[in-house]
Amino acid sequence: MPKEEPLAVIAQAGILTSMSTVEEIEAAIQQLSPDQMAAFRAWYAEFDATAWDRQIAEDDAAGRLDWLIQEALDDLDAGRCTDR
């Protein structure tokens, strides 16, 4: 049996409706069964990781992380780094 998407499971349970506020989303999450909560957690972890990776890639491409790279190189040159 194919594994259903977490939001599809929630919708089938009659929990997912049109939600427009954080409070409504929180209330819906509180109604999840343990299995639905596990599915939601897995989905959200992947969603959040993808968003984080996208933001880091955008920041890197825009040069917003260059100062961190330079700081690390300066620390290496000054002998403040170890191989661990």
Secondary structure, DSSP 8 states (H G I E B T S, - for coil): -----HHHHHHHTT------SHHHHHHHHHT--HHHHHHHHHHHHHHHHHHHHHHHHHHHHTTTTHHHHHHHHHHHHTT-----
